[in-house]
Amino acid sequence: MKAIIDLGTNTFHLLIANLKGSEIEVIEKIQIPVKIGEGGINNQQISEAAFKRGIQALEVFSEVLNKYKITQIKAFGTSAIRDAENGSIFIQRAADLGIPIEAISGNEEAMLIYEGVKHSFALPEQAVLIMDIGGGSVEFIIALKDYILWKESFKLGAARLIERFHSNDPITSDEVIQLSAFIEESLAPLWQALHQYPAEILIGSAGSFETLVEVLEKDLGEKCPSVSMYAKCVSIEQLKQFCDLMKRHNTRERLLLKGMASFRVDMIVVAAILMEVVTNKASIGKVISSAYALKEGMLFSLR
């Protein structure tokens, strides 16, 4: 058994699993909405309250690791931890709990996301664009079936964008315009890469893309055909329905949605706008939501 701990900016994940060939046998899966970037991410700090929530989550994980007597642990911190001036202090506190954390780079994140996604279904022969929306960063990978053509991590995570652009509830049209323009300008390297390596399919890795599918199926009565056991297809028209709903609804209305995970309710609006800008600007024809992401990629890389 191996334990993968993904310390994301919004959510801390623990995955205890065995690998059987290309299949993951899940023993235990826990996610805790820590929001470690809240109140400090744009100042390169983990706030006192967020720091405390993070350590409390690791204490829960430590108990579970001891229960299963796990000896092979791979724990990694992403954008909020690697960028925070007090991130090293958090890492030391985690080590005191027996959880050795490595702060991985955005490039490493992108490689592991690709590794996870390519195990969720058979990638097509043509180039695809892979997108992972985190709380602190967003990773983009342009890839073929067997190798990466281009990758980059951008500091455009949902927690960062909320602090800068989303103060009204529901989000106003002016905020949407300002946020969309900022995203489009910030992603200039992506547009250049897509000019060199055109891709018509967007693959979204887990997180907000799972919420996209859940809301479409449970609240809007849409069907999202399965590509595999771990991936579903979403049309551009369905994506537009979802994005329009997220922009229109306030927090209370989003919480009432059957497909909405409560810990994603705050960040899903800016995540939807990120999806919208990318699919429009890149002329994407189809979206595939993959259930595998960073932590699964790390698990496969340990073989």
N, C-alpha and C positions, 0 to 999 in steps of 0.2 A: 504493500500500500504506500502511496505517495500523497503528500499534502501540498497543495498549491494555495498560497495566500496572496491575493491580489488586493493591494491597498489603494483603491481608486480614490479620486477626489470627492466623489459623491458617496460611494458604497465600498465597504470592505467585504471581500468574498473569501470564503474558505471552501475548497474542494478537496475531499478525500476520495481517492479513486484508485482503481487498478486499470491498467491498459491490457486489453486482450486483442492483440493484432491492431486493427484500426478502430476498434470499439472501446469506448470508455465505460467501465463499470463503476457507477457512482455509489460510494459507500455513505457519504455524508456531504451535504451541500448547504452552506449557510451564507446568507448575505445580510449585512447590518448597515443601515443608512447612517453613516457617520457624519457625512458632509464636512470632511476635514478642511475643505477649502473655504468654508463659510466665514465671512467676516475678516478674511486676511489674505486671500489668494492673490489679489492684485497688488498687495503690499509685500509680497514674498514672506509671509508669516503664517504660521499655524496659530490661530487665536487660542487663548487659554481654554475657552469652552470646547472648541473643536479638538484640541490636544487631549483633554480629559475624556471626551467621547471616544476618541481613537484608542486610548489605552484601555478603556473599559471594554471595547470590542475585542481587543487582543487578549484580554483576560478571559473572555468567553471562549475564544479560539483555543487558548492554552489549555483550558479544561477539557475541551473536546479532543485535542491532540494527545493529552495524557490518557484519556479514556481509551483511545484506540492504540496507545503505545506507539505512536508514529515516530520514526527516527529519521526518515527522509523528508525534509521540509524545504520547500522553495518559496520564500516570501519576497515580494518586491513592491516597492513604492513607485508611484507614477508622478504625474506633473506636480501636484500640490506638495508632495514630500520632497521631490528632487529640487524644486525651485525655492523652497522655504529656507530662510536663514537659520531657523531653529529646527530644520528637518533632521540634522545630525543628532540633536538631543532626543528627538522622538525615536530615532533608530536605536539609540543607546538604551532608552527605556524599554523598547521592545526586546532587545537582547537580554535584558534583566529578567524578562518573562520566558526566556528560552526560545524566542522567535527571532532568528537572524534575518534582518531585512537588507536587501540590496536596492538602492535607488537606481532604476534603469533609465537609460536615455530614451528620448522620443524615437530615435532610429531603431533601438532594440524593441521598443513597444510595437512599432510598425511591422517588424519582421515576425514577431510572435503572433500578432493579429493575423497576418497572412497564413502562418503555420496552422492556426486554429481554423480559419475559414476554409482552407483547402481540404480539411478533413471532414467538413460538414456535408459536402456534396461534390460531385465531379465537376470541376471547373470547365467551362467551355474552351474551345481551341483559341478563340479570339481573345484579345486583351479585355480585361475587366477593371473597373475602378472599385476598390474596397475602401469603405469609410467606417471609422470607429469614433463615435461621439462620446467623449469623456467629460468629466466635470472641469478638468483643468486644461486638457488639450484635445485636439481632433487629429487623428492620423488618417492619411490617405496613402494608398498603395495602388499603383497600376501594375498589374501582373498578368502573366500568361499562366498556363496550367502548371508549369513546373518551375518557374522562377520569376523573380521580381524585376520589372523594368525600371521602376522609379518609386521612391517613397519619401514622405516628409511628414513631420509632426508640426502642427501649428498651435500656438497658444490661443485657441478659440474655443476652449471648453465652455460648457453651459454655465458653470459657476462664475466664470470670468465675465461672460456676456450678460448674465442677469444683473450683476453689480453695476455694469456700465450702461445698459440699455433698457432694462425691464423693471420699471418702478411702479407702473400702473397695473391694475387688475380689473378687467382684462387688459392686455397689452393694447396700446393705442396705435392707430394707423401711422402716426408720425414716428413712433418708436420702431415699428416694423420697417418703415422706409430707411431710417437711420441705421438700424441693425443690419438690414440686407445690404446696404451700400458698404458698410464697414466689412462685412464678410466677403463680399465680392472683391473689394480692393485688397484685403489681406491675403486672399487666395490666388493672387496673380501668378505665383510659381506653379500652382496646380493647373491653371488654364494654359500656361506655356507647355507643361508636360503633356497635357491632353492633346495639344496641337501636334506634338511629336508622336504620341502614342494614343490615337483615338480609341475611346471605349464607349459602347452603347449600353452596357449593363452596369448598374451600381449594386454592389453587394454591401449591405449594412450589417455590421457585426454586433449581434446581441443588443442589450441595453434598450435604447430608445427605439430601435427597429423592431424589437419584440413587442414593445408597447404599441407601435404602429399596427402590427398584425392583430394583436389582441383587441384593440379598439375597433378596428375594421370589422372583425368577425363577431364580436360580442355586443357591440353597440350600434354599428351601422349596417348589420346584416349582410356584409360582403363575404365573399368566398375568396380565400387566398390559397391557390393550389399548391400542394406540396411538391417540392423538387426532390426532397429526400426526407428521411426521418427528422433531419435537423435543419431544414431550410424550406422557406415558403416564398412564393412569388407574389409581388404586388404590382399592379398596373400604375401607370402615371396618373390616371384618372382617380384611382383609389387613394393614392398619395395626396393628391390635391384635396380630396374630401377631408382627409385626416388633418392636413395642415390648416385648412379653413376652420375646422371645428376647434382646433387648439387655439387659434388666434381669437376666435369668437367667445370662447368660454372663459369664465373666471375660475379661480381656484376651487370654490365650492362646487361648481358645475363639473369641473374635471374630476374631482374626488368622487362624484356620483357615478362616473362611468365604470361599467363592469370590467372593462379591460385595462383600467388604469391602476398600476401599482402605486400605493400612496407615497412611497419614497421618490417616485419620479414626477409627481404632480407639479412641482415647482419648476423643474428644469425642462420639461417636455415642450414648452412653448418655444424657447429659443432653439431647442433641438430640431423641432419641426421646421423652423425658419431656415436653419442650416441645410436640412434636407431639400427644402424648396429651392433655395438659391443654387445649390449644386446641381440638382436635376435640371433646372431651367437653363443655367449657364452652360452646362456640359452637354445639353441636348440628349439626356439619358432617355432610353426607350422603355426600360424595364428595371424594376428594383427586386432584389432577392434579399430576404431577411435570413441571416444565418444565426443559429442558436449558439454557435461556437465563436469564441473571441480570444482575448488575451490569455486567460487562465488555462483554457484548453490547449492553446498553442504552446504554452510553457510546459504543460504535461507531456504533449507529444515530443517536445524537444529534449526531454529528459531520458528518452528511450536509449 
